[in-house]
Each structure stands twice: as C-alpha cells, then as structure tokens.
Amino acid sequence: MKKIIKRLNSIGLYLFNSILPKHCIACRQILVADATNQLCISCFSKLDQLTESDKAEIERIATDIGAENIYTSYRYQGILRKLILSFKFQDAIEHRKQLAQILPKFKQEEQHNMVEPKLVVPVPMHPLKRIARKYNQAEELALLFAKQNHMTYQPFVLKRETYQKQTDKNKQQRAKNLSKSISCAEELRGTHVYLVDDILTTGATLKACIKALKKSGATKVTCITLCFTPLQDK
C-alpha cells in the first residue's frame, strides 16, 4: 500500500511540474522537476566568489567588531545582488529559501564540539521600518539558518529602539547612532550567539549588536551573512 501511495505521489508531482514547471528565479529558465535549488546551474555558477583580499578584509572586520568569526558566502554583486534587492524591497519573500541555502553551513561534528548553548539571532529592524518592509529579511534568513543547523532560533533578543536615516551621516556618526539604538532584551550568560544578517559592508551594525549581546553575557558572537560588499563598492 505504501509503495502504491508513493508511486501515486510521484505521478502527481510529475503532472504538476509538467503543467506548472519550476523556473530559475534569476533567468526564468525551466528547472528539472526535482530541483532543490531555485537557481539554475548556470546562474548558480555565476555567483561572485570571495577574493583573497575580500577574505583578509573580512578577518580584519571580525577583529575590529569583536566577533568570534564572520562567515559569509559570496560577493554582493551580479545575480546575488539582484536577488537580495528583490527580497528586501520588492516583497520577493519567496527568494528566502534559495538565499538561505547560500548561507554558510556547519558540519554536524563541528556543532557537537561546541559545548556552550547556541542561539541564532537576527539583526533587528525598527518596528516602523518593519511595517514599511512587511518583514525583516534578517529574521527570515536566521530562522532557516537555525533549522538547517539544528540550533535554537530567538528573533526578539535584540531590539532596535530608534530609527534614523544613516545616509547623511559619516562613519563615526553612524556608529554612534547604532550603538545607542540597539539593545539586548535577555540574559545570555554563557551563550554562543550566531548573529545573522544579509550583507556585510563595514561591520558597523554587527558591531553594535555584538556590543549589546556581550553586555548581556554572551561569551561568543559568530556572524553569518549572505555576502560581502567589496572594498571598491563601499
């Protein structure tokens, strides 16, 4: 009986994909029926890899902001940049599945070697900005990252208490505003926090989050981002 049900499900899936086939979310090419990625092989191969100078700059930022480490996957360019912009500003929440698959993953044995409690926390968004955007992209990514790595997800550990536009501020002013606006709502003594955001640029936002997390007792903060903005694009 189970074999018959499984066979019927396979036939149903085949017919569904024949009528409404999956398409690559970047180029709209038809994907194979059992594709697990939302990008075709061609588009996935075009994602911009990190250079050695990128990796050196990421290590420098990690030291500067007090992170245990920063894990990021690709450069904020080309296809990935277009997907993230659609995800953030054009209500393309369906992109979250593919973007979450791009996030760095940890081997099972690496997770077991970590004896301290692990908590996945998204970079917060001010409530007014969240209403305008409809969702916080960092929350969507953090939730899927936690599921992929079998970690505890907690979306409300960090709070963004004030909201000011940063585009007209210099680097020092932005850092000062961020430090004042982000706070931690929970006691985190002895916890290793995995802080998730979409894009790493200067690290100013992550630094403010790390400061708040460590003030509440977090022993380590590891940062997870989709991509890194190359030096020449900052």
Buried (B, 14 or more C-beta within 10 A) or exposed (E): EEEEEEEEEEEEEEEEBEEEEBBBBBEEEEBEEEBEBBBBEEBBEBBBEBEEEBEEBBEEBBEEBBBBEBBBBBBBBBBBBEBBEBBBEEEBEEBBBBBBBBBBBBEEEEEEEEEEBBBBBBBBBBEEEBEEEEBBBBBBBBBBBBEBBEBEBBBEBBBBEEBEEBEEBEEEEBBBBBBEBBBBEBEBEEBBBBBBBBBBBBBBBBBBBBBBBBEBEBBBBBBBBBBBBBEEEE
